[in-house]
Amino acid sequence: MRIGCAVAFMIVLWLVLGESAVGELHPAIDISKTYPRYWAHGGKPVVLLGGSVEDNLFQIPNIEEHLDLLRSAGGNYVRNTMSARDAGNIWQFGITDGKYDLNTWNAEYWRRFSRFLELCAEREIVVQIEVWATFDYYRDCWDQNPFNPKNNITYSAAESGLPTKVDSHPLGLENNFFWSIPAEDNREVVLKYQQRFVDKMLSYSLQHGNVLYCMDNETAVTAKWGAYWSGYIKAKAAEAGVSVHTTEMWDPWDLSDRKHNATFDHPETYSFVDISQNNHQKGQAHWDNAQAQRRRIADQPRPLNCVKMYGADTGRFGSTRDAVERFWRNVLGGMAATRFHRPPAGLGLGEIAQATLRSARMLTDRMHLFSCEPHNDLLGEREPNEAYCSANPGTEYAVFFTNGGTVTLDTSAIEDTATMEWLNVLKSEWLPAETVQNTALLRLECPSQDYWVVLIQKR
């Protein structure tokens, strides 16, 4: 029976994508075997860095130019919600007699999605898909959503058990669309079309090895929902002869909230952890909360991704300064992936985001971050949130300053001469390298205020 399912799924892939779909299903993104806190892309360990103007990138008209801009800034990571709630977007299903027909597809929606995946693959950009765009199923978005029984000819409210109106925020948990699975309400009428949508998405995404899968966005529903879809997607991938990586994104900003246990404590269900909501935290608390969770999974290390990093003077979730600080705390704090959230809540791929990405890539290209660990313990005369350190003691050290400042760095593990280079983050410029003679305690004084990174490496 399992063999029959696998053959059927491969046939679907072939029909949708042509002959190239079969034989190219080899994953390029995987957890690094040598450095399991990081990803490996094409077999090499990689730090995923990104920023983009929108979440559902496949829906924007100038996607090729936007991806080229990202690559030019050193980015290699984007978020893609399977969402259609913004102006100018289109939904995934076809229309019959003025209403959606869940048995038919909107070919343009899937053409956009397919092209987006192809463009990212060509540029070696990793895509993190969010399968269920939570906010599409509440309030005004639910009023337009094809799954809403009042909007389709496929099932009625009575047949599906789904509400036709949901006025509350997703935290109100008033849309039982997310309780359709067998372990909950077992609404087979709805689940059939949810599966059909996921199957269609996978018929495109499983062709590409640069895709990660997140079940939801800021969810607060039952943990059984995400676990069901993680298992479903991994099973479909296995039938197609590939392996994939999955996670869930919970709503609580506090990573110690019990909802996060479903991802942190269950690597058999989720192979990586998205901790985007920690990026609501500010200053020292932002670093401390992430590091606590990093230690929590030390016995089973996995990548920690931040596909959404908030902060912009135009938004409500911290300032532009918060965003840049959060970005660098994530990079030096050992996060596997960090992406600026879309405007107005984030910096997207604006000029400051581009400069920050470019500088981060300049640093990660020059040092072996994968061999380093967060090491604030090596810093002295440090005030809270003044500076952050990542180091492979005796080999190399990187220190980020949030707004100028002076600290000491214990470099006693270096037995010989070292070089010291300062990187101006917003200018993406290295200052001339300095030679550091044998010294057990190095005093680091920023050349000016604002964001600086200093790199010290043994010669």
Backbone hydrogen bonds, N-H to C=O, Kabsch-Sander energy under -0.5 kcal/mol:
donor,donor_aa,acceptor,acceptor_aa,energy
5,C,1,M,-1.9
6,A,2,R,-2.1
7,V,3,I,-2.4
8,A,4,G,-2.4
9,F,5,C,-2.5
10,M,6,A,-2.2
11,I,7,V,-2.2
12,V,8,A,-2.0
13,L,9,F,-2.2
14,W,10,M,-2.4
15,L,11,I,-2.7
16,V,12,V,-2.3
17,L,13,L,-2.9
18,G,14,W,-2.4
21,A,18,G,-1.8
22,V,19,E,-1.2
23,G,21,A,-0.5
26,H,24,E,-1.9
28,A,209,G,-0.6
29,I,209,G,-2.1
30,D,28,A,-0.5
30,D,40,A,-2.6
32,S,38,Y,-2.3
38,Y,35,Y,-2.6
39,W,46,V,-0.8
40,A,30,D,-3.8
41,H,44,K,-2.7
42,G,28,A,-2.7
42,G,40,A,-0.5
43,G,28,A,-0.6
44,K,41,H,-1.1
46,V,39,W,-2.7
48,L,46,V,-0.6
48,L,336,A,-2.3
49,L,47,V,-0.6
50,G,338,T,-2.1
52,S,340,F,-1.0
57,L,55,D,-1.6
57,L,79,R,-0.6
59,Q,56,N,-2.3
60,I,57,L,-1.6
63,I,60,I,-0.7
66,H,62,N,-2.0
67,L,63,I,-2.4
68,D,64,E,-2.0
69,L,65,E,-2.1
70,L,66,H,-2.1
71,R,67,L,-2.3
72,S,68,D,-2.2
73,A,69,L,-1.2
73,A,70,L,-0.6
74,G,71,R,-1.6
75,G,70,L,-2.8
76,N,49,L,-3.1
77,Y,49,L,-0.9
78,V,126,V,-2.5
80,N,128,Q,-2.5
81,T,55,D,-0.8
82,M,130,E,-2.1
83,S,81,T,-2.0
89,N,86,D,-2.1
94,G,101,D,-0.7
94,G,104,T,-1.1
96,T,99,K,-3.4
99,K,96,T,-1.7
100,Y,151,N,-2.5
101,D,94,G,-2.8
102,L,100,Y,-0.5
104,T,101,D,-2.2
106,N,92,Q,-2.8
107,A,105,W,-0.9
109,Y,106,N,-0.6
110,W,106,N,-1.4
111,R,107,A,-2.0
112,R,108,E,-2.4
113,F,109,Y,-1.9
114,S,110,W,-2.6
115,R,111,R,-2.5
116,F,112,R,-2.4
117,L,113,F,-2.2
118,E,114,S,-2.2
119,L,115,R,-2.8
120,C,116,F,-2.3
121,A,117,L,-2.4
122,E,118,E,-2.3
123,R,119,L,-1.2
124,E,121,A,-1.2
125,I,120,C,-2.8
126,V,76,N,-2.9
127,V,210,N,-2.9
128,Q,78,V,-2.6
129,I,127,V,-0.7
129,I,212,L,-2.7
130,E,80,N,-2.1
131,V,129,I,-0.6
131,V,214,C,-2.4
132,W,215,M,-2.1
133,A,131,V,-0.7
134,T,132,W,-1.5
136,D,133,A,-2.8
137,Y,134,T,-1.8
138,Y,135,F,-1.0
139,R,166,V,-1.8
141,C,138,Y,-1.1
142,W,138,Y,-1.1
143,D,139,R,-1.6
144,Q,140,D,-0.6
144,Q,141,C,-1.1
145,N,141,C,-1.0
148,N,145,N,-1.5
151,N,148,N,-2.5
152,N,149,P,-0.7
153,I,100,Y,-2.5
160,S,156,S,-2.4
161,G,157,A,-2.5
172,G,169,H,-2.7
173,L,170,P,-2.0
176,N,174,E,-0.7
178,F,175,N,-1.4
179,W,176,N,-2.0
180,S,177,F,-0.8
184,E,181,I,-1.9
185,D,179,W,-2.4
186,N,181,I,-2.4
187,R,180,S,-1.0
188,E,186,N,-1.5
190,V,187,R,-0.6
191,L,187,R,-2.9
192,K,188,E,-2.1
193,Y,189,V,-0.6
193,Y,190,V,-0.9
194,Q,190,V,-1.9
195,Q,191,L,-2.9
196,R,192,K,-1.6
197,F,193,Y,-1.9
198,V,194,Q,-2.2
199,D,195,Q,-3.0
200,K,196,R,-2.1
201,M,197,F,-2.3
202,L,198,V,-2.7
203,S,199,D,-1.9
204,Y,200,K,-0.7
204,Y,201,M,-1.1
205,S,201,M,-2.6
206,L,202,L,-2.4
207,Q,204,Y,-1.3
208,H,205,S,-1.6
212,L,127,V,-3.1
213,Y,245,H,-2.2
214,C,129,I,-3.6
215,M,247,T,-2.2
217,N,132,W,-0.7
219,T,249,M,-2.5
225,W,222,T,-1.1
226,G,222,T,-0.8
227,A,223,A,-1.9
228,Y,224,K,-2.2
229,W,225,W,-2.0
230,S,226,G,-2.5
231,G,227,A,-2.3
232,Y,228,Y,-2.4
233,I,229,W,-2.6
234,K,230,S,-2.3
235,A,231,G,-2.2
236,K,232,Y,-2.3
237,A,233,I,-2.3
238,A,234,K,-2.3
239,E,235,A,-2.2
240,A,236,K,-1.4
241,G,238,A,-1.3
242,V,237,A,-2.7
247,T,213,Y,-1.7
250,W,248,E,-0.6
251,D,219,T,-2.1
255,L,253,W,-0.7
257,D,254,D,-2.0
260,H,257,D,-1.6
261,N,258,R,-1.4
262,A,259,K,-1.2
263,T,260,H,-1.3
264,F,260,H,-2.4
265,D,261,N,-2.4
266,H,263,T,-0.6
269,T,266,H,-1.6
270,Y,266,H,-2.6
271,S,246,T,-0.7
272,F,246,T,-1.4
273,V,303,P,-2.4
274,D,248,E,-0.7
275,I,273,V,-0.6
275,I,305,N,-3.0
278,N,275,I,-1.9
279,N,276,S,-2.2
280,H,277,Q,-1.4
281,Q,278,N,-2.1
285,A,282,K,-0.9
286,H,282,K,-0.9
286,H,283,G,-0.8
287,W,283,G,-1.1
288,D,284,Q,-2.9
289,N,285,A,-2.6
290,A,286,H,-1.4
291,Q,287,W,-2.6
292,A,288,D,-2.1
293,Q,289,N,-1.5
294,R,290,A,-2.1
295,R,291,Q,-2.3
296,R,292,A,-1.6
297,I,293,Q,-1.3
298,A,295,R,-1.7
300,Q,297,I,-1.1
304,L,37,R,-0.6
305,N,273,V,-2.8
305,N,303,P,-0.6
306,C,337,A,-2.2
309,M,339,R,-1.0
310,Y,308,K,-0.6
311,G,345,A,-2.7
312,A,318,G,-2.4
315,G,312,A,-2.1
323,A,319,S,-1.9
324,V,320,T,-2.1
325,E,321,R,-2.4
326,R,322,D,-3.0
327,F,323,A,-2.4
328,W,324,V,-2.1
329,R,325,E,-2.6
330,N,326,R,-2.3
331,V,327,F,-2.2
332,L,328,W,-2.6
333,G,329,R,-1.3
334,G,331,V,-1.0
335,M,330,N,-2.6
336,A,304,L,-1.9
337,A,304,L,-1.2
338,T,48,L,-2.2
339,R,306,C,-2.1
340,F,50,G,-2.5
341,H,309,M,-2.1
346,G,342,R,-1.2
348,G,341,H,-2.8
350,G,347,L,-2.3
354,Q,350,G,-2.8
355,A,351,E,-2.4
356,T,352,I,-2.3
357,L,353,A,-2.8
358,R,354,Q,-2.7
359,S,355,A,-2.4
360,A,356,T,-2.5
361,R,357,L,-2.4
362,M,358,R,-2.0
363,L,359,S,-2.0
364,T,360,A,-2.8
365,D,361,R,-2.1
366,R,362,M,-0.7
366,R,363,L,-0.9
367,M,363,L,-1.8
369,L,367,M,-1.2
371,S,368,H,-1.5
372,C,369,L,-1.6
373,E,391,A,-2.1
375,H,389,C,-3.0
378,L,375,H,-1.8
379,L,376,N,-1.8
380,G,408,T,-2.3
386,E,383,E,-2.2
387,A,383,E,-0.5
388,Y,400,F,-2.0
390,S,398,A,-2.5
391,A,373,E,-2.7
392,N,396,E,-2.9
395,T,392,N,-2.7
396,E,392,N,-1.7
397,Y,456,I,-2.5
398,A,390,S,-3.0
399,V,454,V,-2.3
400,F,388,Y,-2.7
401,F,452,W,-3.2
402,T,386,E,-1.8
403,N,404,G,-0.9
404,G,450,D,-2.2
407,V,444,L,-2.0
408,T,380,G,-2.3
409,L,442,L,-2.8
410,D,378,L,-2.4
411,T,409,L,-0.9
411,T,440,A,-1.5
412,S,440,A,-0.8
414,I,411,T,-2.0
415,E,413,A,-0.6
418,A,436,V,-2.7
419,T,457,Q,-2.7
420,M,434,E,-2.7
421,E,455,L,-2.2
423,L,453,V,-3.6
424,N,422,W,-0.5
424,N,429,E,-2.8
425,V,423,L,-0.8
425,V,451,Y,-1.3
428,S,424,N,-1.5
429,E,424,N,-1.2
431,L,422,W,-3.0
434,E,420,M,-2.7
436,V,418,A,-3.6
437,Q,435,T,-0.6
442,L,409,L,-3.0
444,L,407,V,-3.2
444,L,442,L,-0.6
445,E,443,R,-0.6
446,C,405,G,-2.6
446,C,444,L,-0.5
452,W,401,F,-1.4
453,V,423,L,-2.0
454,V,399,V,-2.4
455,L,421,E,-2.9
456,I,397,Y,-2.9
456,I,454,V,-0.5
457,Q,419,T,-2.1
458,K,395,T,-2.9
459,R,417,T,-2.5
